[in-house]
Amino acid sequence: MSTTTTQRPVAATTGTAWVLSLCLIVAILEGVDLQSTGVAAPRMAHEFGLSVTQMGLAFSAGMFGLLPGAMIGGRLADRIGRKRVLLLSMVVFGMFSILTALVWSFPSLLVARVLTGLGLGGAMPNLIALSAEAVAPRRRNTAVSIMYCGMPLGGALAAFIGVLSAGDTAWRHIFYAGGIGPLIVVPLLLLWLPESRAFETESAVARGTAVEPKPTLAVLFGEGRAAATIEIWISYFCTLIVLYFLLNWLPSLIVSRGLSHAQAGVTQIFFNAGSVIGVLALGLLMDRYKPRAIVTIVYVGIVASLIALSGAMTMGALSVSVLFAGMCVVGAQAVLYALAAACYRTEFRGTGVGAAVAVGRLGSIVGPLAAAQLLAIGKSASMVIGASVPVTVVALVTAWLAVRHARAD
């Protein structure tokens, strides 16, 4: 009897670690692809003769695909399972990332990035759901943060590949890496990644009671969930405006201040290193202290880091500012992912999180495009960065309000 009692927790812990490790690997691969366009942007612009407006469109093209990808991927996850949709999404973004390396013109680049975004969008809600459902509710923030730190790790890997890939046409190596990696990992996940036990339990109950799936609008706005959904959506939208502006334009803005492409790549690595620190630290803090206090601290940190970044001119000052920007901005996004997972029950968590991710992707479209327009009319890099501060304040208020809807089950 005692042997059985001691073995079961060990087995459960091992299974949880296994799921989170596999989700972390997928998140790293997704992080490579999400930041690949920003890392490759200066050399892509040189090869194809792109204006700042065209670069903004190239950055946002993948986000156009992410929006329907997240909505469809989250909804399908609640019907056929998190694992199946994750595998399909990985095949899609792997194939079209490779296609991005083979583009021959600006229109073909846009098409490749939109199609890549479909797969990337479908993967994220399932990674969040698998991570959140692999642990007890009291460890949900930590679990989602462990998974999500793969995103900045992947971004750092993309920046590292960019630094190593010398030459104006070597930017294609980043997209080859971002495409081949997922296609290699898919068979391994097919064999070794278990489906969410919470999803399987809820699915069995639904089949036994013959309950029809709720319509999407009922999931998002029914039974008192309207306020939580709207608050999460606004915070996602505003936070992703800031995040994707930095992810896509940071290397180009740094080069515009007289630094080299290699130095811009190094600062991108600092951004992602700070992101890993912030994501892990905030996930642990959210599970131990009052979430509203942590939310307030991280968004105040975003404002402070943006102000510092707008005035930094030397390599040292830029590196420190970028490090803290990564800690706070990406850390805030990880907090929001965990918060969204906590606001919806298991049977429609994929739909709720997928919708939040999709709406947030509108912000990831707006951010790069707005920055492109500001730069096109002659605004300085400092003014463009400073314009993100009011958006951050809105994200803070709505995230702070959404905390009250988090579930304890």
ABEGO torsion letter per residue (X at the ends): XAAAAAAAAAAAAAAAAAAAAAAAAAAAAAAAAAAAAAAAAAAAAAAAGBBAAAAAAAAAAAAAAAAAAAAAAAAAAAAAEAAAAAAAAAAAAAAAAAAAAABABAAAAAAAAAAAAAAAAAAAAAAAAAAAAABBAAAAAAAAAAAAAAAAAAAAAAAAAAAABBEAAAAAAAAAAAAAAAAAAAAAAAAABBBBAAAAAAAAAAAAAGBBBBBAAAAAABGGAAAAAAAAAAAAAAAAAAAAAAAAAAAAAAAAAGBBAAAAAAAAAAAAAAAAAAAAAAAAAAAABBAAAAAAAAAAAAAAAAAAAAABABAAAAAAAAAAAAAAAAAAAAAAAAAAAAABBAAAAAAAAAAAAAAAAAAAAAAAAAAAAAAAAGBBAAAAAAAAAAAAAAAAAAAAAAAAABBAX
